[in-house]
Each structure stands twice: as structure tokens, then as C-alpha cells.
Amino acid sequence: MSTIHLQVAPRVAPDNPRGARAAAYVFVALWHLVAGLFRASAPRPKSVEEEAQAVRAMASHYRKADPRFATDLMAAADRHERING
């Protein structure tokens, strides 16, 4: 009968270098600062008139291609102004 002996090295957890946590904290803080500079701000809410004008502009764009759809868009813009404005 034969036996096999395995030698397994113990697991050693790597030590963090000095200041690694502080450096990571500073890096993340700078990252959030720089990302915040390039982040777009929330758009201001449009007024009822601006929304209706945008729908009318879309309707004029579709007037030749699909007149029924353009008419529906114009009616929707009028209805939106009447209800919300």
C-alpha cells in the first residue's frame, strides 16, 4: 500500500500598503468631483406653451409625409393647451 503526502502552502492574506485606504478615499473623492463637473444638470420643466409648440413643430415636419398624423398632433397640442394651460 502506498501513501501520498501533499504539502499545501498556507493562505496568506496580502497586507494593504500604508496609506492605501486613504489614497483610495482621495481618489474616489476626486473622481466624484471631476465626474460632477461633466454631469449634465437636470433640464428645467417646459411650460405648457413650449410643449405644445414642440408638438406643433413635429406636426409641421410630418405634414407632407402623413397628413392625418399631423392633424392628430395639432389636435393633441390644442387639447393639451386647453386642459393644462
For each residue, the residues with C-beta under 8 A, 3 or more apart:
1:
2:
3:
4:
5:
6:
7:
8:
9:
10:
11:
12:
13:
14:
15:
16: 20 21
17: 20
18:
19: 22 23
20: 16 17 23 24
21: 16 24 25
22: 19 25 26
23: 19 20 26 27
24: 20 21 27 28
25: 21 22 28 29
26: 22 23 29 30
27: 23 24 30 31
28: 24 25 31 32
29: 25 26 32 33
30: 26 27 33 34
31: 27 28 34 35
32: 28 29 35 36
33: 29 30 36 37
34: 30 31 37 38
35: 31 32 38 39
36: 32 33 39
37: 33 34
38: 34 35
39: 35 36
40:
41:
42:
43:
44:
45:
46: 50 51 54
47: 50 51
48: 51 52 80 81 84 85
49: 52 53 81 85
50: 46 47 53 54
51: 46 47 48 54 55 80
52: 48 49 55 56 77 78 80 81 85
53: 49 50 56 57 77
54: 46 50 51 57 58
55: 51 52 58 59 73 74 76 77 80
56: 52 53 59 60 73 74 77
57: 53 54 60 61
58: 54 55 61 62 73
59: 55 56 62 63 69 70 71 73 74 77
60: 56 57 63 70
61: 57 58
62: 58 59 65 66 69 70 73
63: 59 60 67 70
64: 67
65: 62
66: 62 69 70
67: 63 64 70 71
68: 71 72
69: 59 62 66 72 73
70: 59 60 62 63 66 67 73 74
71: 59 67 68 74 75
72: 68 69 75 76
73: 55 56 58 59 62 69 70 76 77
74: 55 56 59 70 71 77 78
75: 71 72 78 79
76: 55 72 73 79 80
77: 52 53 55 56 59 73 74 80 81
78: 52 74 75 81 82
79: 75 76 82 83
80: 48 51 52 55 76 77 83 84 85
81: 48 49 52 77 78 84 85
82: 78 79 85
83: 79 80
84: 48 80 81
85: 48 49 52 80 81 82
